[in-house]
Amino acid sequence: MRHATALRRRPAPTVVRSAGAFLVTALVGSVLVLTGRDATALPVRDPKPVVLAFAGDVHFEGASEAALDGNLGTAAKVLKAADLAVVNLETAVTTRGTPEPKQYTFRAPPRAFAALRTAGVDAVSMANNHGMDYGRVGLRDSLAAAKDASFPVLGAGADSAAAFAPLRRTIRGVRVSVFAATDVLDSFATTTWPATTSRAGLATTKGTGLARLARAVRAEKADGVEVVVVLLHWGVERRTCPTARQADVARTLASAGADAVVGSHAHVLQPQTKVAGAVVHYGMGNFVFYARPGAGAQTGVLSLTVTARGVKSTAWDPAVIVSGRPKLLTGAARTTALAAQRTRGAGC
């Protein structure tokens, strides 16, 4: 059984039995409205909850290239079991383009999307500091390959409207929207990588981007979306504590109505907490990656159990990266990893 953290639940609707018929009632303000004669209130169980799963950085370089066969490691079974699974795809998907002027550039062939789907991944964020590693040609190829594979990509698009557009799903009656944006860009890319009204690129929270993202979150909530999740690429590499900037961004998005903010970029695990009522997991570390043994190899899958009332509970399935792929921990190693995650950030 996974380590789960329960969250406070709101009052449930009520089913009443009257003259041989079932009648569904609802809370209107603070008044329980009943209809029919001789109504006897009976408790109603929530419908089967919806599970959303998220994992950290994925590329197909070095040891992790083997995962192009669709085997993303045993941790991927948690993704496959979820109703919606999203990871951070930290690579361009192209065989063309020129490497950008940076130390590390990642790219993968178009079959990367088929491999992700086979492993149980339903969508990816490409809003990160590697999404355009092979320039605008690489980005166009990435978007084209995703379109050919009918595979949703978040945080990148043909223009800013597409890059900031959420993935919308209705799962067993629960409306879910997932956004993605990056708060991290190399200095040379701060003016060239962000999408504009007339240029392909990435969604970013730099400059006026955070206010735009907050407005978009607020609009989804105003439209009746029950669960809004934001994927953020943020923070400082190899730093286990969130920065003041991360905390500010999380607070802004939570205040706008985000139910969860899920982070990547640090390449190490960061703490999970609550900010203004939202679940915030600051950093999930690497996932399918050429990580060396140590902190960079510690990973896991975050699962959010949600209903029409929002996030009901969270669960963390710890794993360790072995030969580029995440392997679920068991026994004493799992217990130790769960205890470490619960206390992570205590010294921040």
Summary of the structure (lengths in Angstrom):
residues: 348
radius of gyration: 20.9
end to end distance: 29.3
largest distance: 75.2
contacts: 1267
relative contact order: 0.15
helix: 24%
strand: 35%
